[in-house]
Amino acid sequence: MTALTIATWNVNSLRQRLEGVGRLVEERAPDVLCLQETKVTDELFPADELKALGFEHQVIRGQKSYNGVAVLSRKPIKQVRERRPWWGKDDCRHIGVELEGGLELHCFYAPSGGPTPDPEANEKFAHKLGFYDEMAKWAAKEQDQARPTILMGDLNIAPLENDVWNHKKLLRSVGHTPGESERFATLLKKGRLTDVGRSFVPPEEPLYTWWGYRFAASFEKNYGWRLDHVLANEAALPAIKSFEVFKETRSWEKPSDHVPVIIKVA
């Protein structure tokens, strides 16, 4: 497998975060960037600005004001494997590519689920659960375990007790409910995937990638959630040599509420 540094980042509006992307590139030099919540249509995507940062190869899928994903690479992308809709909605939440060297890489932005964890009263939460059910079936049936495969992105679930700043308080909050954590575990089991973050950082230790905007001191007080993930199949896992949550970006000017997660493969 080709040696690569790969970063995933929910930028929460790419055009507003271009300066931050440039700083990320300067400080961590990723070969591949998986972005979520780009919030820009394909025709307005800042392709030239990103090419100037070294990302000549771009696979994008966007819409106005919401969602949107992109895979950007310094090295050629061998092929685009998937740009499929999920749960009957073509809302730009997934791109799958094969990189030179044989690594299959999937960039996901899972639904957030809205404010209420009740699928009958909240269609957005029903969408989220349905999306995960479909992901698990897809991971079980359509993935070739012999091909090194990594799924990464904002999966919008903090599945473990120490993936949130206050487990007991947040058990009824969307993103940390038992039903969502069970679906995350089902995705891992059916896809024969490993939670890479927790293979590097033990589950008993806090690990966060998101600090919300609503409470201004959330980052200062470390009121975090782990919503951004890297999942690897059995063929890819041995190649992953390091894992980093680039927490410092949350203190940059005009930050995203998410921070990049960076892996090195070799």
C-alpha positions, -999 to 999 in steps of 0.1 A, spaced: 0 0 0 12 35 -8 24 55 22 -1 84 28 -12 109 53 -50 111 52 -72 137 70 -109 138 75 -126 171 85 -161 184 87 -153 220 77 -189 233 82 -188 254 50 -157 250 29 -156 285 14 -156 300 49 -129 276 60 -104 278 31 -79 297 52 -81 269 78 -77 242 52 -45 260 40 -32 261 75 -40 224 80 -20 217 48 9 238 60 11 222 94 2 185 87 8 181 49 -20 156 42 -18 137 9 -56 131 9 -84 152 24 -119 139 31 -142 168 37 -178 169 50 -204 197 51 -188 215 23 -221 233 17 -213 243 -18 -227 233 -52 -202 216 -76 -201 246 -100 -191 269 -71 -166 245 -55 -133 263 -49 -114 238 -71 -86 262 -82 -78 273 -46 -75 237 -36 -53 228 -66 -31 257 -55 -27 238 -22 -15 207 -41 -48 188 -45 -49 183 -83 -73 153 -80 -107 161 -67 -140 142 -64 -168 164 -52 -205 160 -45 -222 191 -32 -254 210 -28 -263 245 -18 -261 254 19 -263 218 33 -243 186 35 -217 179 7 -186 157 7 -153 158 -12 -122 137 -16 -91 157 -25 -57 141 -33 -22 151 -43 -19 117 -60 -41 103 -88 -74 87 -78 -76 54 -96 -114 53 -98 -146 66 -83 -163 36 -67 -195 51 -53 -216 82 -53 -248 66 -42 -278 80 -25 -287 67 10 -321 59 25 -338 72 -6 -323 107 -4 -297 120 -28 -284 145 -3 -246 143 -10 -234 123 20 -210 98 5 -181 94 -19 -161 62 -24 -128 61 -43 -99 38 -49 -65 54 -46 -34 44 -63 -18 16 -43 -51 -2 -39 -67 16 -8 -104 20 -10 -115 51 8 -151 62 17 -159 97 29 -192 98 48 -214 125 64 -241 108 84 -273 126 93 -272 145 126 -307 134 135 -324 166 147 -332 176 182 -354 147 195 -344 110 197 -379 98 186 -382 84 151 -420 87 151 -420 124 161 -388 134 144 -383 125 107 -347 136 109 -340 110 136 -358 83 116 -336 93 86 -305 88 108 -315 54 120 -324 43 85 -291 56 71 -272 35 97 -293 4 90 -285 8 53 -248 14 60 -246 -18 80 -262 -39 52 -239 -22 27 -208 -29 48 -217 -65 52 -226 -73 16 -207 -50 -7 -173 -47 8 -145 -70 -3 -126 -79 29 -95 -87 8 -93 -50 -4 -79 -25 22 -108 -3 30 -112 27 52 -144 46 61 -140 81 76 -159 112 82 -185 128 105 -206 98 115 -226 119 141 -226 93 168 -204 93 199 -209 56 207 -189 51 239 -191 64 275 -159 85 272 -168 98 237 -188 126 255 -180 149 283 -208 138 305 -222 103 297 -251 102 322 -263 137 314 -262 131 276 -277 96 273 -310 111 261 -293 135 237 -292 127 199 -258 114 190 -253 95 223 -285 75 228 -282 37 234 -300 30 202 -275 50 182 -246 34 199 -260 0 191 -263 9 155 -227 21 154 -217 -13 170 -237 -31 144 -220 -13 116 -186 -24 130 -197 -60 135 -214 -65 101 -186 -47 82 -159 -64 102 -145 -29 109 -123 -16 136 -128 17 154 -93 31 147 -95 59 172 -102 35 200 -74 11 188 -50 40 195 -67 57 225 -81 33 251 -119 34 257 -115 45 293 -98 77 282 -118 108 269 -115 114 231 -134 142 214 -135 157 179 -164 182 183 -170 212 206 -203 229 198 -209 266 190 -239 271 212 -220 273 245 -191 297 239 -168 281 264 -174 245 253 -138 241 240 -122 259 269 -141 236 293 -136 206 271 -173 198 267 -166 176 237 -180 148 217 -163 122 194 -184 124 163 -156 121 136 -144 86 130 -120 64 111 -131 27 106 -108 2 89 -114 -34 76 -90 -62 85 -69 -57 53 -64 -20 60 -59 -20 98 -22 -32 99 -12 -4 75 -25 24 99 6 36 118 -7 67 136 -39 85 146 -42 121 156 -70 144 166 -58 178 155 -75 196 184 -57 229 180 -77 239 150 -107 245 172 -89 275 186 -81 290 152 -98 321 139 -133 312 124 -130 276 134 -152 247 124 -170 231 154 -153 199 143 -115 193 142 -95 171 117 -87 135 124 -55 124 107 -40 90 101 -8 78 85 -8 46 64 22 27 51 
